């Protein structure tokens, strides 16, 4: 997976999500806007990350993220996650360039 550029800052984070209390968006194809990286932090259990070639494309990568691990979804990359354990908990941090309007205005991570 990609690395977050060093001149990007964490400008927003989600709540901690559990299997019974996760926005359905995360379980279906979605992406971030141009200039925004998503960093997934698995706090317990395991989560499977699926990356797609495009909005209606084929799966191009599958990654199991275990407790204590992170994964990065680059800007405008179509993806979804799947809970692999009942006790899985995760959050997502969003990163954008430190001098961007996204950060200055605390904009949404999605278009």
C-alpha positions as CSV (number, residue, x, y, z in Angstrom):
1,X,0.0,0.0,0.0
2,X,1.0,3.6,-0.5
3,X,2.8,5.8,2.1
4,X,1.3,9.1,3.2
5,X,3.6,12.0,2.1
6,X,5.5,13.6,4.9
7,X,4.0,17.1,4.3
8,X,0.5,15.7,4.9
9,X,-1.3,16.1,8.3
10,X,-4.0,14.1,10.0
11,X,-6.9,16.5,9.9
12,X,-9.8,14.3,10.8
13,X,-10.6,10.9,12.3
14,X,-13.7,8.7,12.6
15,X,-15.1,7.3,15.7
16,X,-14.1,3.7,16.6
17,X,-16.3,1.3,14.6
18,X,-17.5,-2.1,15.6
19,X,-19.4,-4.7,13.6
20,X,-22.8,-3.7,14.9
21,X,-22.2,0.0,14.7
22,X,-20.4,0.8,11.5
23,X,-21.7,3.1,8.7
24,X,-22.8,0.9,5.9
25,X,-20.7,3.0,3.5
26,X,-17.5,1.3,4.8
27,X,-18.9,-2.1,3.8
28,X,-19.6,-1.0,0.2
29,X,-17.4,0.5,-2.5
30,X,-16.4,4.1,-1.6
31,X,-13.4,6.3,-2.0
32,X,-11.8,9.6,-0.8
33,X,-11.6,12.8,-2.7
34,X,-8.4,14.0,-4.6
35,X,-5.7,14.8,-2.1
36,X,-7.0,12.7,0.8
37,X,-5.4,9.5,2.1
38,X,-7.3,7.2,4.5
39,X,-5.3,5.4,7.1
40,X,-7.1,2.4,8.7
41,X,-6.2,1.4,12.2
42,X,-7.4,-2.0,13.4
43,X,-7.6,-1.9,17.2
44,X,-8.9,-5.5,17.8
45,X,-9.8,-8.5,15.6
46,X,-9.1,-8.5,11.9
47,X,-10.4,-6.5,9.0
48,X,-10.2,-7.3,5.3
49,X,-9.5,-4.5,2.9
50,X,-10.5,-4.8,-0.8
51,X,-9.1,-2.4,-3.4
52,X,-10.7,-2.1,-6.8
53,X,-9.4,-1.0,-10.2
54,X,-12.2,1.5,-10.5
55,X,-15.8,2.1,-9.3
56,X,-17.2,-0.9,-11.2
57,X,-13.9,-2.7,-11.6
58,X,-12.4,-5.9,-10.4
59,X,-10.7,-6.5,-7.1
60,X,-7.0,-5.8,-7.6
61,X,-5.9,-6.3,-4.0
62,X,-7.0,-8.0,-0.8
63,X,-5.3,-7.3,2.5
64,X,-6.0,-8.7,6.0
65,X,-5.3,-6.0,8.6
66,X,-4.7,-7.5,12.1
67,X,-5.0,-5.7,15.5
68,X,-2.3,-3.2,15.9
69,X,-1.7,-2.9,12.1
70,X,-2.6,-0.1,9.7
71,X,-3.3,0.2,6.0
72,X,-3.4,3.2,3.7
73,X,-5.9,3.9,1.0
74,X,-4.7,6.5,-1.5
75,X,-6.8,9.4,-2.8
76,X,-9.7,8.5,-5.1
77,X,-9.1,4.7,-4.7
78,X,-12.2,2.6,-4.7
79,X,-12.3,0.2,-1.7
80,X,-14.4,-1.4,1.0
81,X,-13.7,-3.4,4.2
82,X,-15.1,-6.6,5.7
83,X,-15.2,-7.6,9.3
84,X,-13.4,-11.0,9.8
85,X,-14.1,-11.3,13.6
86,X,-17.0,-10.3,15.8
87,X,-14.6,-8.4,18.1
88,X,-13.1,-6.3,15.3
89,X,-12.8,-2.6,16.0
90,X,-11.2,0.1,13.8
91,X,-11.0,3.8,13.0
92,X,-9.9,5.8,10.0
93,X,-7.6,8.8,10.1
94,X,-7.8,11.2,7.1
95,X,-4.6,12.9,5.8
96,X,-4.3,15.9,3.4
97,X,-1.5,18.3,2.5
98,X,-0.8,20.7,5.4
99,X,-1.4,23.8,3.3
100,X,-4.5,22.6,1.4
101,X,-8.0,24.0,1.6
102,X,-9.1,20.5,2.8
103,X,-7.2,21.0,6.0
104,X,-7.8,24.8,6.3
105,X,-11.6,24.3,6.0
106,X,-11.8,20.8,7.6
107,X,-13.6,19.7,4.5
108,X,-15.2,16.3,4.0
109,X,-12.9,13.5,3.0
110,X,-15.3,12.5,0.2
111,X,-16.7,14.4,-2.8
